[in-house]
Amino acid sequence: MINSANKYTLADIFAVDNQLKYVIPKFQREYTWNRDNWEELINDITESDGVHFIGSIICINLATDTFSPELEVIDGQQRLTTISLLFCAIYKLLKEKGPVDNEDFKLDLGNLKWKLIQRRGGDLKLGLSSQNNNFNDYKSVLNEVGVIEFSEHVNNRGNRRIYKCFRYFLSRLKDKNIDDLNTLLEKITDTLLVKIEVSSHSDAFMLFESLNNRGVPLSAIDLIKNKILAELEGKKIMSADEAFDRWNVIINNLSDYSIQERFLRQYYNAFKFNPDIKVENVSKATRSNLIKIYEKLIENNPEKIFEELIEKSKIYHDFLLPEDNNNVVPDHLDGELVNLLNVKAAPAYTLLLYLFSLKNSQDDNFYKKVIVFLSKYFLRRNITDFPNTRNLDKIFMDLIEELEKDQTNVNYDFIYNYLTGDNMISSLDTFREKLEGDIYDLNVDATRYILSKIEETKKTNEIHLDFWARDKSNKLIWTIEHIFPEGENIPKDWVDMIAGDDKNLAKEIQNEYVHKLGNLTLSGYNSNLSNLSFEKKRDRKDKKDNYIGYKNKLFLNEELREKKEWTKEDIIKRTEKVVNLTIEVFKLEKE
C-alpha cells in the first residue's frame, strides 16, 4: 500500500539539484486556498519557535524503478502551490531590493530560482492542473518575476486565486528588508513535511481516511476522473480536452460529489453480472473499494467504461430531476419519479438503472407500476426501519441477479412478489403500529411525505398546491405544524383547554400525544402559528385577508375548521382517522 513515507524539509523537496518533478493531474480541481489559508501558513512558519511541520503529501509513483523524474501529487497541491508562490514573491522582492552586482547575492538569488525550475532543462518543478487557466496563471506569475518566459496573455488572472495569493504575499512582505526576507526564506526551507508515496489511486484514497492534512482531500470522483482521462489520452483514444468535455456530461447529469459517488457504486452493483464489469473478488461496490473497482475497469477498457458511464448517467439524471429529464425516461413517469425522490428511495435506483437499461424494455405501464410500488415500499420501510439500511443494497442486487438469470422474470408480478416476500418488508400490522406511535419523533421526513400524499390524494379541484416547493433559501415552504404545540413551555391557553389549568397534566398529555399523526397537519406559515391558542391558529389570516390557519381549505384541516377546542380525545380520534387514511393511500396491492 505505502511504498515509502519519509520526513523531508522543503529545502529537500525544492532542492536546487533535485530533478524530481511534482505533477498535479491536469484535470484535477484548480487551486482553491484563500486569504485565511495563506495567512495561517505564513504565520505558522514565522511564529514557530522551532521547525514547523505542515503535514503530509501523498504522491503516486507509477514508475518501475526508483529513478522516475515525476511523482503524481494526489494530496498536497494547495500547500506545494502556496509555497511556490511564496518563493516567487520573495524572489521578486529580493531582486528589487538587493545589490544585483554582488556575486554572493546573485548566487543566492539563482538558488532561489532553481527551487522553482529545474537547473538542467528548465522544466518547472511543479506542474499544476490546467482547470480554469490554473497552470497558465502560475506560469504568468513565474514570468512576471523573471523566472521563466511565458508570453501567452492570460485574461482575468487577477480575479483568480493563484494571482491573489501571489499579490497577498507581495503585500505582506513588501516592507521587509533583505535580511528579514532571507531569514523568512530560511524558516520556509527548514519547514518539515512527510512525503508518502503509494502505488495506486485506491491506496491514496484509503489514506485520506486516516490523515488529517490541511485542505480538502480529493473525492473518489476526482481520482477516477484523473485516471480515466489519463488512460484515454495515454492510449491515444481521445485527447484530454475532448475527454474532459465528455466527462462534464457525467458531472452535469449527476450534480454534487455525493450523488456522483452513489451513482458509481450503484452502476457497478447493477451491472456486475456482466463479465466486462465484474471485478474479481469484489461482490459489492462500497465507498472504500470504489477506486479499486474503477481502476481495474479503466485499465481493462477505458473507452467502453467511459461510454457506459456517460449513457447510464443520463438515465440517473432522470431519477434525480424527473421534470428536467433527458427523455431517456418517458415524461409521463415524472410524477412517479418525483414521489420516489421525495420518499427518499435512492437504494431503489440500482434496480431502476438496470430495468431502464434493458434492450428489450417493457412497456411504460410496467415501469409506472414498479415505481409506484417502490414508493409505497420505501414509505413503509422508512417508517418501520425494516429492512435495515445496510441490507437494502443486497436486496436489490439479489433481485437483479434473479432477473438476469431468467429474463422472463422481468415483469411486475415477479418484482412485487420478490420484494414482499419473507424478510423483505414489514407486515401491515407492524406498519399500523408504527403509524399509531410517535411518528414525528420517529421520522420527520417520512411523516411529512405521508401528510403531503394524503393531501394530494384528497385535494379538491379548487386547490392546486405544490407541497414540495421551496423558498429562495431552498427550504421547504410547507412544513409540519403541531396543533397542540410541542414547545417546552406550554402556553397558558393550551394548559387551560387541554388539561383544565393543570400544568403537570398538560405536560403528560404533551409527552404522550404531541407527535401522534392526529396532532399534525401541514402549514405554509408555521412560524405565524407557532404557540398561538387553538382559536387563533384556526382563524389566522394574512395581510391580504386570506386564511392561513386551519380554515385554509386543506383536506387535512377539514375537521379543524369549525372546532372550538382541541383535546386529548380529539388527538386520539384524529390519529385513528389519519392512520386509516395512510393505510388506504400506501397499502400494497395484495394486502
N, C-alpha and C positions, 0 to 999 in steps of 0.2 A: 504493500500500500504506500508506505513512505520510503522513497529511495534515500533521502538524506534530510536532516534537519540540523542546521548549524547556525551558530551565532556569528554575525558579521557587523562591522561598523559600516556606516555609509561611505567612509573612505574606501572600504573594500569593494562595496557594490559599485561605486563610481570611480574606481581606481584608474589612474592615468593610463596604465599599460594593460588594463583589463579589456580584452576584445569581446567579452561576452555581451550579447545584446538581450535586452528585456523587451519582448514584443507583446503588446496587448492585441488580441484578435481584432481585426479591422472592423467588425460589425458588433463588437461589444458596446454597451452604452457609453456615452461620452462622459467627460469629466464633470462631476456634479458637486464637488465641495464648494462651500460658501464662506463668507467672511468669518463666521463663528469657528469653522474648522481651521482656517488659515491662522486666525488669531490664537486659537488654543495650541496649535502645533508650535508656532514660533515662541509663544510664552513658555510652554513646557520646556523647550530646548534652552532658552536664555535664562530661565529662572531655576533650572536644575542645579543642585549643589554638586552633583557628580555627573556620571554618564547617564544620559537619558535613554529610555527604551521606548520604541514606537510600535511594538507589536511584531506580528509575523506577516510574511507574504507567502503566497502559495503559487508555485510555478509547476508547469508540466514539462518534463524533459522527455521528449519523444525520440531522442537520439539513440542509436545503437551502441554508442561509445561515449566516453566522458569528455570528448573534445568538441561537442556541439557548440557552435557560436551563438545559438539562440535559446532562450527559455520563454515559453508562453506564460504570461502573467495572468493567472485566473483571479487572484485576490491580492490587491496591493496597488492597483492603478492610481487610486486617489493620492496615496502617500508618495509614491515614486514621482508622479507628475508634479505634485506640490513642491517637493524637494528640488526637482529640476528647475522649476520656475523661481524658486528662492535663489538658487545658484545664478540664474540669469539676471535677477535684479542686483545681486551683489557684484556680478561681473560688470554690468553696465555702470554702476556707481563707482567701482574701483577705477575703471577706465576714465571716467570723468574727473575723478579727484586725484588720481595717482601721478607720480612722476614717470611718464611713459618712456623717458630716456634712461631710466635706471634699469640696469640689466637684471638685478635681483627681482625688482618689481615686475618686469616683463616676463621673467621665468615663472613667478607665482601666478601671474595673470594667465599665462599659457597653460599652466597646470589646471587652473580652474576651467578653462575652455575644454581641455581634454576630459573633464568629468562629464561633459555633455555630448561630445562626439568622439569617435574612435581616432586615436593618434595615427593609426595606419588605415588609410582608405577613406576616412572622413564620414563614415556612416554614423547616424545618430545612435547613441547608446540606449535610448528609449524610443520605441516605436508605438505611437498611440493609435487608438481606434479612429476610424475615419468618419464616424457618425457626426452629422450636423457640423461639418467643417472642423471637427475636433483636432485632427492631425495638422491640418493647414494652419489653424490658429497657433498651434505650438511652434510650427516651423516659422511662422511670421514673427513670433517673439524672438526666436533664435536669430533670425535675420536682422531684426531691429537692434539687437545688442551686438551684432557683428560676429557671431559665432559661425553662421553659415550664410550662403547666398540663396535667397528664395525670392524670386521675382514675381510670383503669382499674387495678384491682388485678391485679398480676402474680404468680402463685403461683411459689414456689421460685426467685425471681430470684437469691437469694444463692448458689445452688448452680451457677449458670451463669457462663460466662467473662466476660461484659461487666461484671457487677456485681463479680466478683472482681478484675478489672483496676482498676476504679474504687476499690475498697477498698485495693488494693495501693498505688496512688499516694497515697491519703489517708494511709495509714500511713507511707509512705516520706517524705512531705513535712510531716507534722504539726508537727515541731519547728522548722521553718524560719520565720524572721521575714518581715515584708513585703518588706524589701529583697532577701532571698535569693529569695523567690518571684518577684519582679519580674525579678531577674537571670536566673533559670531561664526565665521566660517569654520574655525577650528572646533567649536562646540557642535556644529552641524555634522561635520565629518566624523566626530567621535561618537555620535549617536548610534545606538545599537538597534538591530532588528534580527529576527530569526527568519532565515530563508528555508522554506520547506519545499523540497522537490518531490513530486509524485509522478506516476506513470500515466494516469488517465483522468478524464473529467469526473468520472464517478468517484475516484479516490478523493479528488479535490472537494467534491460536493459533500462527501461524508465528513471531511474535516471542518466544514462550515458549522456543523452541529456542535462541535466541541471547542472551537476557537472564538475568542471574543475580540476580533480585530476592529479597528476603527473603520468607519464607513459601513455601507450596506453590502453584504455579500451578494454575489450573483445568484439569481434563481436558477432552478433546473432548466427553465426555458432559455435563459441566456446561454447556458452551456451547450444545450442541444442545438440551438441556433448556430453558435460558433462552429460546432462540429460539422453540421450538415453543410454549411456554406463553404467551409474549408475543403471538405471532401468533394463537393461539386466543382469547385474551382480547381482543386489539385488534380482531379481526374479529367479536367477539361470538358466536363459535361455542359457547364454553362459558366458565364462569368460571375464573379461575386456580386457585381451590381445587379445583374439580372436575377440571380438567386435571391438577393435581398429584397428586390421588388416583389418577387413571388412569395417570399416569406411574410411580407407585410399583409398579404391576402389572409394568411392564417391569423395573424395578430388582430387585424381589423374584424375578423369574424368572431374572435373569442374574447375581446376586451382585456380584462386585467389578468395579472400573473396567476392568481389562484384558480381562475377558470381555465386558463391555458394548461396549467399543470393537471387539473382534473380531467380535461379533455384527453391529454396524452395517456393518462392512466386508463381511462375508460376505453380509449381506442384499442389499446393492447388487450385489455380484458375482454372486449367484444369480439376481437378477431384473432386471438391467439391460437384458435383451432387451425388457422391457415399455416402450413409449414413455412411459408416465406416470412411470417410474422413471429411465429413461436421462437422464443429464446430458450435454449436448453437449461433445464433446472430452474426455470422461472415460471411458476404457475399463476402468479398474480402480480400485476404492477402495483407498487406502493410508492410512497414518497421517497423512501430510502433507496430503492433499486431502480428508479426511473431512468437515471443517467446511464446506468449499466445496460439496461434494455435497449435504449436508443443508440448508444454507441455501437452495439452489435448490429442493429438493424441498418444503421447508416453505413457502417463499414461493409456490410453484405451487398447492399444495393441502394446507394443514396438517392438516385433518381426516382426509383419506384416508391420508396417510403415517403419522399418529398411530395410526389404527386398524390399519393394516398392521403396524406395529412391535409393537403390543400382541399381535396374533394370532400373529405369527411368533415372538415371544419365548416364547410358551407351548410351541411345538414345540422351540425351542432349549433350554428348561428341561429337557425330557425327555432331551435328549442329555447334559446336564450332570449331572442327578440322576435317572437312569433309574428307580430304585426309589422315587422320590418324584414321580412324573410327574403331569401334568395330564390324563391319559387321551387326549391327542392322539395319542400313540404307543401302540400296544397294549401291555398289560402283559407279554405273553409274549415281547416283544422286549427286556425289561430286561437279561437276561443278556448278549445280544449287544452291547447298547449299553454295558454295563459294560466288556466286553472292549475295545471301541473307545476308551473313555475311558482305560483303563489302558495301552493300547498307544500312547497319545499321537497320536491320529489327527485332531486338530482341523481340519486343512485339508479333511478329507472332509465336514465339516458343511455346507460350501457346497452340495455335491451333495445331501446328505440333506435340507437345508432346502427345496431345490427339489422333490425327489421326494415328500416328505410334504405338500407344498402343492398337488400336482396335484389338480384337481377330480375327474378320473376316476382315482382312485388304484388301484393294483394290489392284489392280494390280499396277505395277511400273509406268505405264503411268499416272495413276491418280495422284500419288504423284509428278511426274515431272511437270505435268500441273499446279498443285496447287502451287508448289514452284516458277515456272516461273511467274505465275500471281502475287504472293505475292511480288516478286522482283520489278515488274512494279508498283504494288500498292504502295509500300513504296517509290519508287523513286518519284512518283507524290506527295505522302503525305509529303515527306521531302522537296520538292520544294515549295509546296503551303501552308505547315503547317496546313493542314486540312485532316482528323480530328485532333483536338487538342490532344497533347500528353496525357493529363490526361484522355481522353476518349478512348484511344486505348485498354486498358485492358478490359474495359467493353464491347467493340465491340466484341472482340474475346471470352470473356466469354459468352456473349449472343448467339453468333453463336454456340458455343459448346453445350449450353443448347438446342438450336433448333435441333442440330444433335442428341443429346441424347434422345430427346422426340420421334424422329422418325428416326430410323437408315437407312431408305430408302433415307433420305436426305443426306447421306454421299456419295455425288457424286460431280464431278467438277462443273456442271452447277448450282447446288444449292449454293455452296460456292461462285462462281463467282457472281451470281445474288444477293446474300445477301450483299456482300462487295461492290458492285457497286450500291446498292440501294440508296434511298434518304438519304441525310446527312451522307453518308458513304465515299464519295470520291469527290474530286473537279471535275468540268466539264473539258472537253478538252479545251474549250476556256480559262478558268482560268489558266490551266496548260500552255497553249501557252503564255498567258500574262506574267506569271512569268518568263518563259524561255527568253522572249524578254527583260526583265528588267536587273538590275544589279545583275545577278545571282551569280557571285563570291562573292559579298558582302553579298548576301542573305544566301548562304550555300556552303562553300568551299568544304566540303566532297562530297556533292551530285553533285556539278559541276565536280569534279574530276571523280566521278563514271560515269557521262554522257560521258565525253570525252573518258574515258577508254573503255566503252562499244561500243561507235561508232567505235573506232579504232579496237577493237577486232572483231566487226561485219564486218568491211570493209577490214580487213587485207588481204594481198596477201600471196601466198604460200612461198615467199622468206623471209618474216618477221615473226619471232616467238619470240615475246616479252612477258614477264610477267610484266604487269603493276602494279602488287601488290607485287613485290619483294622488299625486304628490305635490307639495308646495315648492317654492323656489329653493328651499334648503334641502330638498329631496326627502322630506319627512312625509309620511302618510297623513293625508288630511282627515280621513275618517279613522277614528280610534275607538277603543273600548271605553265605555262610560259605566261606572258603578252607580247604580241607582241609590242604594244605601252606601254612603261614602266609605272608602277604605282607609282613610287617614287615621293617624294615631289619636288625634284629638277629635272626638265625635262632637259635632255642633249640638248645642242645647235643643234646637228644634227637633233634631233627629232623636236625641235621648228621650225627649218627651213623647214623641209619636211612637217609636218602636219599642220603648221599654218603660213607659209610664213614669218618666223622670228618674229612673233607676240607672245610674251610670254603669254600675257593675254588670247589670243585666244587659245593657246596651252593648257593652264590650263583649260579653259572652256570645250574644247574637251575631255581632260583627265577626268574631273569630270563627264561628261555625258556618255562617251563611254568605258572607260578603263576596266570596269568589265563586259562588254557585252560578250556573248558567242563568238561572231565573233572576239574578240580580244584575245582569249585564245587558247592555244594549250598545248601539253604535251612535257616535256623535261626531259631527264635523266641528263642534265647538266645545270640546271637552273642558278647556280652561275657563270657558264662560259659565259652565255649570258647576263643576267642582263640588264644593261643600254647601251649596245653596240648599234651602229647605226643599222638600219634595214639591210643594206647590209652585215655588219659583222655578225649579227645574222644569216642571211640566209646562208652565206658561211663558217661559223665557222667549223674548223676541230680540231681533237685531235692530239696528238703527233704521232699517227700511221697513220695519213693522212685520218682518217675516218671522214665523215661528222657528226657533232653533232648539227648543226644548222637546218635550215628549209629544207635543202636538205637531211635529214636523212631518206627519203623514207616512212615516216609515211603518212597514208591517210589524216590525219588532216592537213598536211602541203603541200598537193598536189598543191594547187593554189599559195602557197607562194614561191615555188622553183624558179620560173622564174620572179617573180615580182621585179621591180626596186624601188618601193616606197610603202609606206603604209599610206593611207589617211583615213579621216573620212568616206568617201564614201565606201572605201574598208571594213571598220569595219561593216557598215550598211548592205552591201551586204552579207558579210560572216556570219553575225549574222542570217540573214534570212535563209541562207543555213543550218547552223548548227542547228537552231531551228527546221527546217523541218526534218532534219536527226534524231534529238532527238524524235520528234513525231513519226517518222517511226519506230524507234527501240523500243520505250516504249509505243506505242499506244495499248490500250486494245482491245481485240478481236472484240467486238461488236460496236466499235466506227467507 
